[in-house]
Amino acid sequence: MSERFKYRDDREAYSAARVRALEALLIKKGIITDRTVNTVLEFFETKMGPFNGAKIVARAWVDPAFKERLVADTPKAIAELDLPDGMAGAEGEHMRAVANAPGVHNLIICTLCSCYPWPVLGLPPYWYKDPTFRSRAAREPRAVLAEFGLPISEDVEVKVWDSSAQIRWFVVPERPSGTEGLSETELEALVTPEAMMGVAVAKAA
């Protein structure tokens, strides 16, 4: 992650304390129970997250026809796979995939707030919501990607996709070279949330 978007070391502890205080207040008022928050967190740790996105990308890598369907009609293609129920709900509404290619690199941002396809990417990182990242990535994506350690050649087109409540984008990164002998499950391990956001490439085998 770019040094420019780092936060102070105690941010997690500070945020956790605020969450605990808000949770205690909501429980006291009877709005939620002491299990509500844990149930939601467990849902996004075990059923909705980047492991689903990795399965989708790995299938696209081994099945060109599926990749075409995924880009053409993302929800319909995802429905073909054996993934948990709810892929189209809980921040997964209107998901759309774009595919990187030798001459094209895609970057996902949300200039409005932090719209994000939770079912395939998990919860958004802090820096994704940072106003500096959101504005600069829209204006100077190459510079921002370089700060993330991903310099993009001038002969490669950079396309920036702005997520919203109407469309939540994710990237199908290019398949790493030298992975022809890997199984689909092994390929899944090479797919990271950052690669599906466009601020990184898939891991090497």
Buried (B, 14 or more C-beta within 10 A) or exposed (E): BBEEBEEEEEEEEEEEEEEEEEBEEBBEEEEBEEEEBEEEEEBBEEBBBBBBBBBBBBBBBBBEEBBEBBBEEBBEBBEEEEBEEEBBEBBBBBBBBBBBEEEEBBBBBBBEEBBBBBBBBBBBBBBBBBEEBBEBBBEEBBEBBEBBEBEBEEEBEBBBBBBEEEBBBBBBBBBBEEBEEBEEEEBBEBBBBBBBBBBBBBBEB
